[in-house]
Amino acid sequence: MNRVELVNTIVKQTGVAKSDVEKTLKSFTEVTKAEVAAGNRVTLVGFGSFYPQDRKATSAFGHKLPATVVPKFKAGKAFKEMVAPVPKKKGRKSTKK
């Protein structure tokens, strides 16, 4: 799904004007990028967190890569479970006496 498809889907689900959805999505991405670039974490409970992470200097394939900061995303528990449901453990049933 690309940005246009995302906007159209949100418009269908919410009934909000397309121009308002586009402005809101643009604002969300700009604020999130600015916060992460400033070294802050942006957390949406149930969805996930955007955050900056330090990457150490390394050598790979004869090239030296300098230390840097990269943006990361960690999916929240509810999002992870929606993508890959956790199977229920099969075990003994407790017997009450």
C-alpha positions as CSV (number, residue, x, y, z in Angstrom):
1,M,0.0,0.0,0.0
2,N,1.4,3.4,-0.9
3,R,0.6,6.8,0.5
4,V,-2.3,7.5,-2.0
5,E,-3.9,4.2,-1.2
6,L,-3.5,4.8,2.5
7,V,-5.2,8.2,2.3
8,N,-8.0,6.7,0.2
9,T,-8.6,3.9,2.7
10,I,-8.6,6.3,5.6
11,V,-11.1,8.5,3.8
12,K,-13.4,5.5,3.2
13,Q,-13.2,4.3,6.8
14,T,-13.6,7.7,8.5
15,G,-15.6,9.9,6.0
16,V,-13.2,12.7,6.6
17,A,-12.3,14.9,3.6
18,K,-9.4,13.7,1.5
19,S,-7.5,17.0,1.9
20,D,-7.8,16.8,5.7
21,V,-6.5,13.2,5.7
22,E,-3.6,14.2,3.5
23,K,-2.7,17.2,5.8
24,T,-3.0,15.0,8.9
25,L,-0.8,12.3,7.4
26,K,1.8,14.8,6.2
27,S,1.8,16.4,9.6
28,F,2.2,13.1,11.4
29,T,5.2,12.1,9.2
30,E,6.9,15.5,9.6
31,V,6.5,15.7,13.4
32,T,7.7,12.1,13.7
33,K,10.8,12.7,11.6
34,A,11.6,15.9,13.5
35,E,11.2,14.3,16.9
36,V,13.3,11.2,16.0
37,A,15.9,13.5,14.4
38,A,16.0,15.5,17.7
39,G,16.7,12.3,19.6
40,N,13.2,11.7,20.9
41,R,11.0,8.6,20.9
42,V,7.5,8.7,19.3
43,T,5.2,6.0,20.8
44,L,1.8,5.0,19.7
45,V,0.5,2.5,22.3
46,G,-0.6,-0.7,20.5
47,F,1.1,0.3,17.3
48,G,4.7,0.9,18.0
49,S,7.6,3.3,18.6
50,F,9.8,5.3,16.3
51,Y,13.2,6.1,17.8
52,P,16.9,7.0,17.0
53,Q,19.5,4.3,17.6
54,D,23.3,4.6,17.5
55,R,25.1,2.4,15.0
56,K,28.7,1.5,15.7
57,A,31.5,1.9,13.2
58,T,32.2,-1.3,11.3
59,S,34.1,-2.8,8.4
60,A,32.2,-4.7,5.7
61,F,33.5,-6.0,2.3
62,G,36.6,-3.9,2.6
63,H,34.8,-0.7,3.3
64,K,34.8,1.2,6.6
65,L,31.4,2.4,7.7
66,P,31.5,5.3,10.2
67,A,29.4,5.4,13.4
68,T,26.0,7.0,12.8
69,V,22.5,7.4,14.2
70,V,19.7,5.6,12.3
71,P,15.9,5.7,12.7
72,K,14.3,2.5,14.0
73,F,10.7,1.3,14.5
74,K,9.7,-1.3,17.0
75,A,6.2,-2.8,16.6
76,G,3.9,-2.8,19.7
77,K,2.6,-6.0,21.2
78,A,-0.9,-5.7,19.7
79,F,0.6,-5.0,16.2
80,K,2.9,-8.0,16.4
81,E,0.1,-10.3,17.5
82,M,-2.1,-9.1,14.6
83,V,0.6,-9.8,12.1
84,A,1.7,-13.1,13.6
85,P,-0.8,-14.5,16.2
86,V,0.9,-16.3,19.1
87,P,-0.4,-19.9,19.2
88,K,-1.9,-21.0,22.4
89,K,0.4,-23.4,24.4
90,K,-0.8,-26.9,24.6
91,G,-0.2,-28.5,27.9
92,R,-1.7,-30.3,30.7
93,K,-5.0,-29.1,32.0
94,S,-5.0,-28.4,35.7
95,T,-7.1,-30.8,37.7
96,K,-8.8,-29.2,40.7
97,K,-9.4,-31.5,43.7
